[in-house]
Amino acid sequence: MIDFSPDSFFEIGDFAHAGIFPGGDPVWACLGKRLVEYLEAWQDWSIHSKLPDGVHLMGDRIFIAPGCTIEPGALIIGPAILDQGVEIRTGAYVRQNVVLGAGSLVGQQPHQVERAAVQAEFLRDAFRIQSPALAITRIP
């Protein structure tokens, strides 16, 4: 039998949002309703990184941790959580209901996505961005 637990896909021990993964359920159980509920419970909707002109934020429920780099031309729609050191490149579109773990990189092209795990396409080494999304720090 194939092990679809979060631990078989990711090293979630240090992941700040590990609580989003329900115990004993397959890795994708954290998406959809569970992700929406997690974001609804989040209280710290603040921005701790300097944003250059040309960054577009839509909605009032966006958390951006210290050390994030968001390039002009990026669009982020809340609710969204961007942990420390996240990099969002020019032209990237980050839809609502997303958690990007520390060190994640999101670009405008699918090949510019690094260290991000997202809905659908749960292949061991290849992921494609769709929404809602959940990103953590390591994919081999």
N, C-alpha and C positions, 0 to 999 in steps of 0.2 A: 504494500500500500504506500502511496506517495504521501509524504509529510508536507502538508500545506500550512503548518504553524508559522507564525511570524519569525520564530527563532531559526527556522530552516532557510529563510530568505535574508534576514538581516541580523546584525549585531545590535540588538535594541537595548542592551544593558545600560548604556550611557545616553540613550536617546531621551531627551527631556520630555517627550510626549508619549513615552512607552505605555502609559495608562490607556491610550486610545485603542490598544490591541486587546480585545476581550480574550480572557484565558480559555484555552482549549478550542477556540474557533479558528477557522482558516484565516489566512492573512488578509483576505479581501473583506472580512467581516467589519473591519474598521472604517470602511467607506460607506457612503450614503448616509442613512439616518444616524449611525453612530458618530460619524465625522461632524455632521450638522449639530448634534447634541453636544459634542465636545466643544465646538466653537461657540455655541450658545452659552455654555458655562464659563468660558474664558472671560476674565475681568479686566485684564491689563491691555486696553486698546490705546497704546501710546507709540510714539515714534522717537527712537533713540539714536538714529543715524541722520546725518545731514543729507538732504535730498537736493540734487541740482535742479535748476529750472528745466522744464520739459518732462519731468516725471509726473505721471498722471495717476492720482489716487481717487477712486470712486467708492463712496460709502464711508461711514464713520467707524467701522470695526476693522481696523488694520493695526497690527502690531509689527513694528520693525525694531529688532534688537540692535544693540551697539555693534559696530563693525560691519554692517551691511553695506554693499555697494550696489546702487541702483542707477543705471545709466539713463540719460535723457531719452525720451521716446518709449520708455517702458510704461505699461498700463497695469495697475494692480486694482482689482475689484474686491472689496471686503465682503464677508469676513475672510481675513487672511492673517496667518501668523508666519513671520519670517524670523527664524532664529539667527543667532550670532554668526556673522561671516557669510551670510547668504549673498550671492551675486546674481543680479537680474540685469541682463544685457539689453541694449537698445533694440526696440521692436518686440520685446517679449510681452506676452499677454497672459497675465496671471488671473484666472477667473476666481470667483468667489468659492468659499468652502475649500480652502487649501491650507496645509501646514507644510512649510519647508523647513527641514531640520538644519542644524548648524553646518555650514560649509557647502550647502547645496548651490548649484549653478543652474540657471535657467536662461536659455538664449532664444532667439527667434526661430531657429531651425532645429528640427528634432535631433540632429547630430550634436547640437550644442548643449544638450541636457546631460549633466553629470551628477552622480550621487543622488539621483532622484528616483523614488519608487512611486508609481501612480496607478490610478484605476485602470483596469483591463491589462492586457498584454503582460500577465504575470509569468514571464519567462525568466529563467534564472539570471541571465546576463544582459538582457535587452528590455528596455522599458520605453514606452511612448507616453507623452503627456496627454492626458484628457482630464476632464473635470467631473466630479470633485477629485482633488489630488492630495496625496500625502507624500512628502519627501523626507527621507532620512539621510544620514550622512554617508553610508557606505554601500556600494554595489561593486562586487569584484570585477 
